Amino acid sequence: MASFAIEDFIGNGSLQGLIPKLLEEGWDDVPTLKIMTADDMNELNMTQRQKDALEIRSYLHDHALMQYADKLEESGNSLSELLNLSAVDLTAKYGMKRGHVARFTDRTAACGGDSLPEANDLQVRRRSASRNESLYRREISAVNSRKQSMTRSLRRTNTANDVSLEQSLADFKIKDGHVFKGTVASMPDEPRACGCVQATPVVENVAPYSTIENISVQKLTPEYKIGMERLVKTKTPPLKASELWRDKPAVIICIRRPGCIMCRAEAHQLYAKKPIFDALGFQLFAVLHEQIESELKDFWPRYWGGVVLFDKSMAFYKALGGGNLLKDRFISGFLFNPRAIANYKRAKAMGVEQNFRGEGEIKGGLFIVGKGKSGVAYQFIERNFGDWAPLAEVFEICHRLQNPPESQSELFPSLLQRD
């Protein structure tokens, strides 16, 4: 799968000389760099070759084909010219494998959506983010005016942000009548292996705010930017979790195991939407319950470019389970579980690498926490191995938290629950 490390994205081509200027102007991470518009490129005085290189690399990153980036850029062709080449030419000139040719020429598909094949669709209401990728890049880019000078930002951000954000969220629109329980586990589980293995029980209510506010966490990595150290010191002092969202709301993904193919795919597809979360005013955090340095280096920033936290007490994971860790065995939770196998196939199709180091039976999930002491707005439970929080619900709740109606009770029955 395509890496979020800026060095891997830019490669050895014409964009290397732009790094100082990109850093100065705020185009300092891969998700943001990929939404650059033609006007943004002109402001940076990019050459046509650099513009073509950025377009090619963004497309390849979406399709998990970055291994061909340097060769395709060196050809001197634009993306449209490359897409019009025959399969024979792509294989002969650039060594592209036949399966990769099919993925490259499929302009409607991208390796990063959150939908399963229709036969195994766990949530009919989900829509794939990749279907609106061009709109996402074109419209949300107005948000990056905040990364430009303050004078230009003040003139255009206030109006442009509102319009671009609404249009970018349109692809994730929740249908009328959708009921938010506040806690979601894809679909009600069912007995496995002809009823011999019972479904994993899950709690029905969002975790009380008191169960997470005092959790002690350790910061293992910063948010990845151009030119920074790959890892912060692993001996950073612990901090109280409530400090994370004191001034800004947060989306917190609890990773079951950073070497897991499904966990890596979930983290990647969530962080790929960082510009939308930025526009909504939300921070992104990933939480681990094990500290294995080699695993952390493999996970960040390749699959996740945001802050990574270590939860030694596993308190976030216990909060997901109503006070107890949610665990499942490999045989009963995966081999005898068609939904978990479908989740694995989805991640495998995205070109994700994997290993089997570390504990992998403690299930994860996702929290959306409001600013200050406003509480837990939403949580998602990984009932089946590899379940992902539906992006449609995540964005809808983030959007409503930042734009609440007159009465909070009109949102969801359990939104912003506290003690």
C-alpha positions as CSV (number, residue, x, y, z in Angstrom):
1,M,0.0,0.0,0.0
2,A,1.1,3.5,-0.7
3,S,3.2,5.1,2.1
4,F,2.3,8.4,3.8
5,A,6.1,9.2,4.2
6,I,6.7,12.3,2.0
7,E,10.1,10.9,0.9
8,D,8.3,7.8,-0.5
9,F,5.7,9.9,-2.2
10,I,8.0,12.4,-3.9
11,G,10.6,9.8,-4.8
12,N,13.7,10.7,-6.9
13,G,11.9,12.9,-9.5
14,S,11.4,16.5,-10.2
15,L,9.5,17.3,-7.0
16,Q,12.5,16.9,-4.8
17,G,13.7,20.4,-5.4
18,L,10.3,21.7,-4.2
19,I,10.5,20.3,-0.7
20,P,11.8,23.6,1.0
21,K,9.0,25.6,-0.7
22,L,6.4,23.0,0.1
23,L,7.3,23.1,3.7
24,E,7.3,26.9,3.8
25,E,3.8,27.1,2.3
26,G,2.3,24.4,4.4
27,W,2.1,21.5,1.9
28,D,3.8,19.4,4.5
29,D,2.1,16.0,4.4
30,V,1.0,13.6,1.7
31,P,-2.9,13.8,2.1
32,T,-2.6,17.6,1.9
33,L,-0.2,17.6,-1.0
34,K,-2.5,15.4,-3.0
35,I,-5.4,17.9,-3.0
36,M,-3.3,20.7,-4.5
37,T,-5.2,22.5,-7.3
38,A,-3.9,24.1,-10.5
39,D,-4.0,27.5,-8.9
40,D,-2.0,26.2,-5.9
41,M,0.6,24.8,-8.3
42,N,0.9,28.1,-10.2
43,E,1.4,30.0,-6.9
44,L,4.4,27.7,-6.2
45,N,5.7,28.4,-9.8
46,M,5.7,24.7,-10.5
47,T,6.9,23.7,-13.9
48,Q,4.7,21.6,-16.2
49,R,6.9,18.6,-15.5
50,Q,6.4,19.0,-11.8
51,K,2.7,19.4,-12.2
52,D,2.5,16.2,-14.3
53,A,4.7,14.4,-11.7
54,L,2.3,15.4,-8.8
55,E,-0.7,14.3,-10.8
56,I,0.8,11.0,-11.7
57,R,2.0,10.3,-8.1
58,S,-1.3,11.3,-6.6
59,Y,-3.1,8.9,-8.9
60,L,-0.7,6.1,-8.3
61,H,-0.9,6.6,-4.5
62,D,-4.7,6.3,-4.7
63,H,-4.3,3.0,-6.6
64,A,-1.5,1.6,-4.5
65,L,0.9,1.5,-7.4
66,M,3.7,3.8,-6.2
67,Q,6.4,1.3,-7.2
68,Y,6.0,2.6,-10.8
69,A,6.1,6.3,-9.9
70,D,9.7,7.0,-10.8
71,K,9.5,5.2,-14.2
72,L,6.2,6.8,-15.2
73,E,7.5,10.2,-14.2
74,E,10.7,9.8,-16.2
75,S,8.7,9.0,-19.3
76,G,7.8,12.7,-19.6
77,N,4.2,11.8,-20.3
78,S,1.2,13.3,-18.6
79,L,-1.2,11.2,-16.6
80,S,-3.9,11.3,-19.4
81,E,-1.3,10.2,-21.9
82,L,-0.2,7.3,-19.7
83,L,-3.8,6.2,-19.1
84,N,-4.3,6.0,-22.9
85,L,-1.4,3.6,-23.4
86,S,-2.3,0.0,-24.2
87,A,-1.7,-2.8,-21.7
88,V,1.1,-4.1,-23.9
89,D,2.9,-0.7,-23.8
90,L,2.5,-0.4,-20.0
91,T,4.0,-3.8,-19.5
92,A,6.7,-3.5,-22.1
93,K,7.9,0.0,-21.3
94,Y,7.4,0.2,-17.6
95,G,7.4,-3.4,-16.4
96,M,3.8,-3.1,-15.1
97,K,2.3,-6.4,-14.1
98,R,-1.0,-7.4,-15.8
99,G,-3.0,-7.2,-12.6
100,H,-1.5,-3.8,-11.9
101,V,-2.3,-2.6,-15.4
102,A,-6.0,-3.4,-14.8
103,R,-5.9,-1.4,-11.6
104,F,-4.0,1.5,-13.2
105,T,-6.4,1.9,-16.1
106,D,-9.5,1.6,-13.9
107,R,-10.1,5.3,-13.3
108,T,-13.1,4.8,-11.1
109,A,-11.4,2.6,-8.5
110,A,-9.0,3.5,-5.8
111,C,-7.5,1.3,-3.1
112,G,-8.8,3.0,0.0
113,G,-12.5,2.8,0.2
114,D,-14.4,1.4,3.1
115,S,-16.9,-0.7,1.3
116,L,-16.8,-4.5,0.9
117,P,-17.9,-6.4,-2.2
118,E,-21.6,-6.2,-2.6
119,A,-22.2,-9.8,-1.5
120,N,-20.4,-9.1,1.8
121,D,-21.6,-5.5,2.3
122,L,-21.9,-5.0,6.0
123,Q,-23.5,-1.6,5.8
124,V,-25.7,-0.7,2.8
125,R,-25.5,3.0,3.8
126,R,-21.8,3.2,3.3
127,R,-20.4,4.8,0.1
128,S,-16.9,4.4,-1.1
129,A,-14.7,7.5,-0.7
130,S,-12.9,6.7,-3.9
131,R,-16.0,7.4,-6.0
132,N,-15.7,11.0,-5.2
133,E,-11.9,11.3,-5.1
134,S,-11.7,13.9,-7.9
135,L,-14.4,16.1,-6.2
136,Y,-12.7,15.6,-2.9
137,R,-9.4,16.9,-4.2
138,R,-10.9,19.7,-6.2
139,E,-13.3,21.2,-3.7
140,I,-11.7,20.6,-0.3
141,S,-8.5,22.2,-1.4
142,A,-9.9,25.6,-0.6
143,V,-9.4,24.7,3.0
144,N,-5.7,24.9,2.5
145,S,-5.9,28.6,2.3
146,R,-5.3,28.5,6.0
147,K,-1.9,27.1,5.2
148,Q,-1.1,30.2,3.1
149,S,-0.5,33.7,4.4
150,M,-3.0,35.1,6.9
151,T,-4.0,37.9,4.7
152,R,-5.1,35.7,1.9
153,S,-6.8,33.3,4.4
154,L,-8.9,36.1,5.9
155,R,-10.1,37.1,2.5
156,R,-11.2,33.8,1.1
157,T,-11.3,31.1,3.7
158,N,-14.5,32.0,5.5
159,T,-16.7,31.6,2.4
160,A,-14.7,29.0,0.6
161,N,-14.4,26.6,3.5
162,D,-18.1,26.3,4.1
163,V,-18.9,25.6,0.5
164,S,-16.0,23.2,-0.2
165,L,-16.6,21.3,3.0
166,E,-20.3,20.8,2.3
167,Q,-19.5,19.6,-1.2
168,S,-16.8,17.3,0.0
169,L,-19.0,15.7,2.6
170,A,-21.8,15.1,0.1
171,D,-20.5,11.7,-0.8
172,F,-20.7,10.6,2.8
173,K,-24.3,11.9,3.3
174,I,-26.4,9.9,5.8
175,K,-29.8,9.0,4.5
176,D,-32.9,10.6,6.1
177,G,-34.2,8.5,8.9
178,H,-30.9,7.0,9.9
179,V,-30.8,6.3,13.6
180,F,-27.5,6.9,15.5
181,K,-27.3,4.7,18.5
182,G,-23.9,6.2,19.5
183,T,-22.3,2.8,19.5
184,V,-21.9,0.7,16.3
185,A,-20.6,-2.7,15.6
186,S,-21.2,-3.0,11.8
187,M,-24.2,-5.3,12.0
188,P,-25.7,-7.6,14.7
189,D,-23.4,-10.6,14.9
190,E,-24.6,-14.1,14.4
191,P,-23.6,-17.6,15.6
192,R,-20.7,-19.1,13.7
193,A,-19.8,-22.6,12.8
194,C,-23.4,-23.8,12.5
195,G,-24.2,-22.3,15.9
196,C,-21.3,-23.9,17.8
197,V,-19.6,-20.6,18.3
198,Q,-21.6,-17.8,19.8
199,A,-21.5,-14.2,18.7
200,T,-19.3,-11.7,20.5
201,P,-21.3,-9.6,22.9
202,V,-20.9,-5.8,22.7
203,V,-22.1,-3.0,24.9
204,E,-25.0,-0.9,23.8
205,N,-24.1,2.5,25.2
206,V,-21.3,5.0,24.6
207,A,-18.6,4.8,27.3
208,P,-19.0,7.4,30.0
209,Y,-16.6,10.3,29.8
210,S,-15.1,9.5,33.2
211,T,-13.8,6.2,31.8
212,I,-11.4,7.9,29.4
213,E,-10.6,11.4,30.7
214,N,-8.0,10.2,33.1
215,I,-6.3,7.6,31.0
216,S,-2.5,7.9,31.1
217,V,-1.0,7.7,27.6
218,Q,2.5,8.2,26.2
219,K,3.2,10.0,22.9
220,L,5.3,7.7,20.7
221,T,5.2,9.8,17.4
222,P,4.3,13.3,16.4
223,E,2.1,14.1,13.4
224,Y,4.2,13.4,10.4
225,K,5.5,16.4,8.4
226,I,8.2,17.0,5.8
227,G,11.7,16.9,7.2
228,M,11.0,15.8,10.7
229,E,12.6,12.9,12.6
230,R,10.9,9.6,11.9
231,L,10.2,8.9,15.6
232,V,10.1,11.0,18.7
233,K,11.9,9.8,21.8
234,T,10.1,6.7,23.2
235,K,10.6,8.0,26.8
236,T,8.3,11.0,26.5
237,P,6.5,11.7,29.8
238,P,3.0,10.3,30.2
239,L,0.0,12.7,29.9
240,K,-3.6,12.6,30.8
241,A,-5.9,11.7,27.9
242,S,-8.1,14.7,28.5
243,E,-5.2,16.9,27.4
244,L,-5.5,15.6,23.9
245,W,-8.9,17.1,23.3
246,R,-8.7,20.1,25.7
247,D,-8.7,22.7,22.9
248,K,-9.9,20.7,19.9
249,P,-12.1,17.6,19.3
250,A,-10.5,14.4,18.4
251,V,-11.0,11.1,16.5
252,I,-9.2,8.3,18.3
253,I,-8.7,5.0,16.6
254,C,-7.7,2.1,18.8
255,I,-5.5,-0.3,16.8
256,R,-5.7,-4.0,17.6
257,R,-2.2,-4.8,16.3
258,P,-0.1,-2.5,14.1
259,G,1.2,-5.4,12.0
260,C,-2.3,-6.7,11.2
261,I,-3.2,-6.3,7.5
262,M,-6.7,-5.2,8.4
263,C,-5.6,-2.7,11.0
264,R,-3.1,-1.2,8.7
265,A,-5.7,-0.8,5.9
266,E,-8.2,0.8,8.3
267,A,-5.6,3.3,9.6
268,H,-4.5,4.1,6.0
269,Q,-8.0,4.8,4.7
270,L,-8.8,7.0,7.7
271,Y,-5.7,9.1,7.6
272,A,-6.1,9.5,3.8
273,K,-9.1,11.7,4.7
274,K,-7.0,14.0,6.9
275,P,-7.8,17.2,4.9
276,I,-11.5,16.7,5.6
277,F,-10.8,16.2,9.3
278,D,-8.6,19.3,9.2
279,A,-11.4,21.2,7.6
280,L,-13.8,20.0,10.3
281,G,-11.4,21.0,13.0
282,F,-10.7,17.5,14.3
283,Q,-7.4,15.9,15.4
284,L,-6.5,12.3,14.6
285,F,-4.9,9.9,17.1
286,A,-4.0,6.3,16.9
287,V,-3.7,4.3,20.1
288,L,-1.6,1.1,20.6
289,H,-1.7,-1.3,23.6
290,E,1.8,-2.7,22.9
291,Q,5.0,-0.8,22.5
292,I,7.2,-2.7,20.0
293,E,9.6,-0.3,18.4
294,S,10.1,-2.3,15.2
295,E,6.3,-2.5,14.7
296,L,5.9,1.2,15.3
297,K,8.5,2.0,12.7
298,D,6.8,-0.2,10.2
299,F,3.4,1.4,11.0
300,W,4.3,5.1,11.1
301,P,4.3,7.0,8.8
302,R,3.7,4.4,6.1
303,Y,0.2,3.5,7.1
304,W,-0.6,6.3,9.6
305,G,0.9,9.7,9.6
306,G,-0.8,11.1,12.7
307,V,0.2,11.0,16.3
308,V,0.5,7.5,17.8
309,L,-0.1,7.0,21.6
310,F,0.7,4.1,23.9
311,D,-2.1,3.0,26.3
312,K,-0.2,0.7,28.7
313,S,-3.2,0.1,30.9
314,M,-5.4,-0.7,27.9
315,A,-8.0,1.6,29.4
316,F,-9.3,2.8,26.0
317,Y,-9.8,-0.8,24.9
318,K,-11.6,-1.6,28.2
319,A,-13.8,1.4,27.7
320,L,-14.9,0.0,24.3
321,G,-16.0,-3.2,26.1
322,G,-17.9,-1.5,28.9
323,G,-15.0,-2.0,31.4
324,N,-13.7,-5.3,30.0
325,L,-11.4,-6.1,27.1
326,L,-13.1,-7.4,24.0
327,K,-11.2,-10.5,22.9
328,D,-11.7,-13.3,20.4
329,R,-9.7,-16.3,19.4
330,F,-8.1,-16.7,16.0
331,I,-9.9,-19.9,15.1
332,S,-13.4,-18.8,16.4
333,G,-13.0,-15.1,15.6
334,F,-11.4,-15.4,12.2
335,L,-11.4,-18.9,10.6
336,F,-15.0,-19.6,11.5
337,N,-16.2,-16.0,10.8
338,P,-17.2,-15.2,7.2
339,R,-17.3,-11.4,8.0
340,A,-13.8,-11.4,9.3
341,I,-12.6,-13.3,6.2
342,A,-14.3,-10.8,4.0
343,N,-12.6,-8.0,5.9
344,Y,-9.3,-9.7,5.4
345,K,-9.9,-10.0,1.6
346,R,-10.8,-6.3,1.4
347,A,-7.5,-5.3,3.1
348,K,-5.5,-7.8,0.9
349,A,-6.9,-6.3,-2.2
350,M,-5.5,-2.9,-1.1
351,G,-1.9,-4.2,-1.4
352,V,-1.2,-4.1,2.4
353,E,1.7,-6.0,3.8
354,Q,1.4,-7.8,7.2
355,N,3.3,-9.6,9.9
356,F,2.2,-11.7,12.9
357,R,4.2,-10.0,15.7
358,G,2.4,-8.9,18.8
359,E,-0.9,-9.6,20.5
360,G,-3.8,-9.7,18.1
361,E,-6.8,-10.9,20.0
362,I,-7.7,-7.7,21.9
363,K,-10.2,-5.9,19.7
364,G,-10.1,-2.2,19.0
365,G,-12.5,0.5,17.7
366,L,-12.9,4.2,17.4
367,F,-13.9,7.2,19.6
368,I,-15.1,10.7,18.7
369,V,-14.6,13.0,21.6
370,G,-15.8,16.5,21.9
371,K,-13.7,19.5,22.8
372,G,-12.9,20.0,26.5
373,K,-15.3,18.2,28.9
374,S,-18.2,17.9,26.4
375,G,-17.8,14.1,26.4
376,V,-17.8,11.1,24.1
377,A,-19.9,11.7,21.0
378,Y,-19.6,8.3,19.4
379,Q,-17.7,5.0,19.6
380,F,-17.3,2.1,17.2
381,I,-16.6,-1.4,18.3
382,E,-14.5,-3.9,16.2
383,R,-16.9,-6.8,16.8
384,N,-15.5,-8.8,13.9
385,F,-11.8,-8.8,13.2
386,G,-11.2,-6.0,10.6
387,D,-14.5,-4.1,11.0
388,W,-14.0,-0.4,10.2
389,A,-16.0,2.5,11.5
390,P,-18.3,3.7,8.7
391,L,-16.8,6.9,7.3
392,A,-20.3,8.2,6.6
393,E,-21.2,8.2,10.3
394,V,-17.8,9.4,11.4
395,F,-18.0,12.5,9.1
396,E,-21.6,13.1,9.9
397,I,-21.0,13.2,13.6
398,C,-17.9,15.3,13.3
399,H,-19.8,17.8,11.1
400,R,-22.7,18.0,13.6
401,L,-20.4,18.4,16.5
402,Q,-18.9,21.5,14.9
403,N,-22.3,22.7,13.7
404,P,-24.7,21.7,16.4
405,P,-28.5,22.4,16.1
406,E,-30.2,24.6,18.7
407,S,-30.9,21.6,20.9
408,Q,-28.2,19.0,21.4
409,S,-31.0,16.4,22.0
410,E,-31.9,16.7,18.3
411,L,-28.6,15.1,17.4
412,F,-28.5,11.6,18.7
413,P,-29.8,10.1,21.9
414,S,-26.3,9.3,23.2
415,L,-24.3,12.1,21.7
416,L,-22.0,13.8,24.1
417,Q,-22.7,11.5,26.9
418,R,-21.1,12.1,30.2
419,D,-21.7,10.6,33.7
